[in-house]
Amino acid sequence: MPINIDEGNLKQGLMGLVVGLVEIIQEVLERQAIRRMEGGRLSVDELERLGTALSDLKEALENIKKQNDLEDAVR
């Protein structure tokens, strides 16, 4: 019995999974950053770099979702 695979569907499903996992990792990083910030373990410079990095990650994820038509698939 042959298996029919739709490559477009497979690509979109896999990309959706990867983006979803990266979003989960991003949330964990944000929570850890908040804990470190509230604990006073970050300098002003580190806070700025962390904020910039998290913002860049969020923007990159949004671009990937738009480019691959994944806005609704990841929700």
N, C-alpha and C positions, 0 to 999 in steps of 0.2 A: 504494500500500500504506500504510494508516494505521498510525501508531505509537500504541500504547496505553501511557499513562504512569500509573502508580499514584502519585498525589500524596503519599500517606503514606510510601511507600517512598522516593520522591525526597527528601522533606524529611528523613527519618531518615538517608539516605545523605549528603546535603549537610551536615547538622549533625555527623554523625560525622567527615566530612572536616575541617570547620572546627575541631572540638574537637581532633582529632588534630594538626593544624598548630599550634594554640595550645600544645598540650602539648610539641611539639618546640621551639617558641620558648621556652617556660618552661625546658626542660632546658638550652638554650644560655645563657639568662640566669643560671641557677643556676651553671653551670660558669664563666661570666665573673665572677660574684660571688665564687666561691671563689678564682679566680686573683688578683683584686684584693685579697681579704682576706689571702691568703698572701703577697702582695707588700707588704703593709703600706700599701696606698694608700687605705684607708678609715678614717675616724674612727669612734669608738664610736657616735656619733649616726647616721652613715651606715649602719653595720652594723645597727643597730636598725630603721631605716626600711626598709632593703633586706629584712631578714628578715620584717618585717610585710607588706610589699608582696608578696613571694613566697608567703607563707602565705595572704594574702587571695586571690591569684590561684588558688592550688591549691584553696581552698575554693569559689570561684566556679565553677571548672571541674567540681568534683564535683557541685555543685548543678545545673549545666546538664545534666550527664550523667544525673543521677537524674530531673530533670523531663522529659527527652526520651527516657528509656529507652535510654540509649546506653552503659551500663556495659560491656556485653560487646562492643558494636560497635566501640569505640575500641581495644580490646586488639588 
